[in-house]
Amino acid sequence: MRIAFFSESYFPYISGVVRSIDLFSRELRRRGHEVYIFAPDYHNSRKEDFVYRFPSVPTPNAPGFRLPIPYMPKLTETISNLDLDIIHTHSPFLMGRLSSAMAKKLNLPLVFTYHTKYEQYVHYVPFARKTARRVTIRLTRDFCQKVDAVITPSEYMYKILEREGITTPMEVIPTGVELEKFAAGSRSWLRRRYRFQPQDQILLYVGRLGEEKNLPFLLEVVREIMLRQPDLYLLLVGGGPDEEEFRRLVDEWDLEHRIIFTGLVNPRKVIDYYLGADIFVFPSVIETQGLVILEAMAAGLPVVAMNREGPSSVVNSGEDGILVQPNKDSFKQGLQDLLQDPGRREEMAVQARKKAAALSSVEMAARLETLYQELLAAKQT
């Protein structure tokens, strides 16, 4: 098959959506398909085969993120010459509208992955946020009704859309994990890199450093535990618009040597962070899946996460991690329970690896391939 992915973000920008696009495109190519990516241009974009870039403009409240201008000379001709079979959009907005127009013009099936609760990001809108929230919800729901199939990354999101009356065929296909990369990683690199002692315990967060990820909450919880546990460390892997604010907060607490900001890390190197840590912590309450949770599990990390939305679709509380209520006492108790019980952590590690193995990138790509084939068959009847 010849497949086109349309997205409003792609490398060098890093996000869960970008990582999902990258992973699925590579897995589909391994299965013999051709995948073309239509995405914004960035000032440091490198020329890549099969990637078509649109001009873009920066967004004032989200550093690094750019809005594509959905115009390209001879776009229809370019796409027609690719002789596509499927168009798959990863956004319902500018590129989503463009992909919809192209699919209609070329009479191709259109798939939409509902990656996230877009309305949770309206704090980046500089004004009229309540209105922006209502408009965002309406636009995304309306878009779902105009495509041939909707993919949700978790059962939770599937049920939400079902309750909201979406009648388009839907399927749950999480972003999987490349298990072979974890087998090739190093469990000792992290402790060598930061000169941790054998008795030190390492908490790990991987993801965007933004307000929507609930990181001030996590920092407060960890700070309270650190006051009584001098061998505890937290590593925050990633970057984002609020990184400097979080750094200032940690400096005020005089904990900059124990709460460590790594900045953006090469995705392959992130695996060594997972493999070297003791517990994965994830305070977000807005995730539809939480790919990083699944990656942590692939490394054998027990997870402490909120009993909300995406995490509850992945974590079996008490087996491969602990789901807690969205308050400081509950999160702190769950974290302390694991810190004080290395035997329980090891038992959870075994179960976490089993969970990740069942959601491998190979299996998820096969499910996506099957969905494409069914849509093509339906189009031809």
Secondary structure as GFF3:
##gff-version 3
##sequence-region A 1 381
A	DSSP	beta_strand	2	6	.	.	.	ID=ss1
A	DSSP	alpha_helix	16	30	.	.	.	ID=ss2
A	DSSP	beta_strand	34	40	.	.	.	ID=ss3
A	DSSP	beta_strand	51	54	.	.	.	ID=ss4
A	DSSP	beta_strand	56	58	.	.	.	ID=ss5
A	DSSP	beta_strand	66	68	.	.	.	ID=ss6
A	DSSP	alpha_helix	75	81	.	.	.	ID=ss7
A	DSSP	beta_strand	86	89	.	.	.	ID=ss8
A	DSSP	alpha_helix	94	106	.	.	.	ID=ss9
A	DSSP	beta_strand	110	113	.	.	.	ID=ss10
A	DSSP	three_ten_helix	118	124	.	.	.	ID=ss11
A	DSSP	alpha_helix	129	144	.	.	.	ID=ss12
A	DSSP	beta_strand	149	152	.	.	.	ID=ss13
A	DSSP	alpha_helix	155	163	.	.	.	ID=ss14
A	DSSP	beta_strand	170	172	.	.	.	ID=ss15
A	DSSP	alpha_helix	179	183	.	.	.	ID=ss16
A	DSSP	alpha_helix	189	194	.	.	.	ID=ss17
A	DSSP	beta_strand	201	206	.	.	.	ID=ss18
A	DSSP	three_ten_helix	211	213	.	.	.	ID=ss19
A	DSSP	alpha_helix	215	226	.	.	.	ID=ss20
A	DSSP	beta_strand	232	237	.	.	.	ID=ss21
A	DSSP	alpha_helix	243	252	.	.	.	ID=ss22
A	DSSP	beta_strand	259	263	.	.	.	ID=ss23
A	DSSP	alpha_helix	267	276	.	.	.	ID=ss24
A	DSSP	beta_strand	279	282	.	.	.	ID=ss25
A	DSSP	alpha_helix	291	298	.	.	.	ID=ss26
A	DSSP	beta_strand	303	306	.	.	.	ID=ss27
A	DSSP	alpha_helix	309	314	.	.	.	ID=ss28
A	DSSP	beta_strand	321	324	.	.	.	ID=ss29
A	DSSP	alpha_helix	328	339	.	.	.	ID=ss30
A	DSSP	alpha_helix	342	358	.	.	.	ID=ss31
A	DSSP	alpha_helix	361	380	.	.	.	ID=ss32
###
